[in-house]
Amino acid sequence: MRPYTAADTLRIAKRYNNPKRSYLLVNPLQAKHIPVSPTAALEMMSALGGQVAARYPEARLVIGFAETATAVGAAVAAQLGEDCVYLHTTREPLGGDWILFQEEHSHAVEHQLSAEHLEEWIDRSPAVVFVDDEFSTGRTLINMVRQLRARYPRLAERQLAAASLLSRVSPENLRQLAEAGIACECLVRLEEQDYEGMVSSISVEEAQPPAPGPLPEIRTLRTAAPLPDPRRGVTMGAYRACCGAAADELLSALREELPRQGSLLVLGTEECMCPALAVGAAAERMGLSARVRCHAATRSPIGVCRDPGYPIRNGVRLPSFYGGDRKTYLYDLEACDAALIVTDAPKAADSAALPQLAAALGRMGCRRVFLCGI
């Protein structure tokens, strides 16, 4: 495993109009806010998974945090074996039995975790791993674990681990996590810094809706069968096989239409990151385009600034592919010849987001947009 450092994995951005926390730690390898090689993103995530598997090989339940860590959690679960169950929190309003909790510093505080089979999965797993892209204090996780133990007393008999790409948990917070029975694993441990002070003087703007421009050709296609949903829990062997089959199906259908000598952008929609990375990595591995990059739309309002060294240089504000009146964002758009939008939004083709995103891509030189429903 290659060593990862803060220089590889950390950029500091300023949140737009968020009084709870003014800064955001942006990982340029995570394929969320900044476009990156999907293979490089998966290699980093799998490195964390390998570290967790070495320490907790008996873990058979991994819980990821939406929206930024949905793919990270899947990559960690994949390293624990085909029978490992992966479940991630969601902010989508879905039917069923859900446990509600809050992420206090977030722009969207409400989370929910499916409880439909959780008791069974806890009973089967000697260790439970909670995965996020970054842990700062661990307070959200401690509160969540308290709720889960109240509902599932057997959880008190399980080893618990918090795994993250980045960690800046202080010695005092580490002690509090340990008192709550939670150990910590991370890929990169950050030194404590005054992140608030680092962004205080930066002047930022909110990303705006895309200006009208030439629309690329838009084509919609859908896989023959929908993917299983990690919001409700999936077994990683089956989920990886389904993601791989979906990638093969989509790329086979599009093989002759992709820019062999040009650039391909693969976009996920909000929580739907793992399938987009699977499609992007397959396209990269098969050499279907000379350059493949992957990232995702997000609910996070990050300030845009064109100053040298600032990580978020441009952005567009869009309606959500999942409907409702919420705003989503896509940052650091680059010129590309074609774009694949990989989504599990049930009505994505009818969403107002599609023509607006196509317009933004068209202004960056994109000639073809493929909406890929999975």
ZIBELHU-V724657 format. One record per backbone hydrogen bond with DSSP energy under -1.0 kcal/mol. NH is the residue of the N-H (numbers start at 1). CO is the residue of the C=O. Records with the same first field share a line. If there is no record, write none. Layout:
NH->CO, CO
//
This chain:
9->5
10->6
11->26
13->24
15->22
16->301
24->13
26->11
30->27
36->294
41->37
42->38
43->39
44->40
45->41
46->42
47->43
48->44
49->45
50->46
51->47
52->48
53->49
54->50
55->51
56->52
59->56
62->85
63->129
64->87
65->131
69->65
70->67
73->69
74->70
75->71
76->72
77->73
78->74
79->75
80->77
84->81
85->60
86->234
87->62
88->230
89->64
90->112
94->92
99->113
101->111
103->109
106->103
111->101
112->90
113->99
115->97
121->117
122->118
123->119
124->120
128->159
129->61
130->161
131->63
132->163
135->166
142->138
143->139
144->140
145->141
146->142
147->143
148->144
149->145
150->146
151->147
152->148
155->152
156->153
157->154
158->155
159->126
161->128
162->183
163->130
164->185
166->133
167->188
168->135
174->170
175->171
176->172
177->173
178->174
179->175
180->176
181->178
182->177
183->160
185->162
187->164
188->165
190->167
195->193
198->194
199->195
202->199
205->304
217->367
219->369
221->371
223->373
227->374
232->229
234->86
236->84
237->82
239->235
240->236
241->237
242->238
243->239
244->240
245->241
246->242
247->243
248->244
249->245
250->246
251->247
252->248
253->249
254->250
255->251
257->254
260->258
262->259
264->291
265->338
266->293
267->340
268->295
272->269
273->271
277->273
278->274
279->275
280->276
281->277
282->278
283->279
284->280
285->281
286->282
288->283
291->262
293->264
294->36
295->266
296->32
297->268
298->329
302->300
303->14
304->205
305->312
310->307
316->330
317->208
318->328
323->320
328->318
329->298
330->316
332->314
337->263
338->263
339->368
340->265
341->370
342->267
343->372
348->345
350->347
351->348
356->352
357->353
358->354
359->355
360->356
361->357
362->358
363->359
365->362
366->361
367->337
369->217
370->339
371->219
372->341
373->221
374->343
//
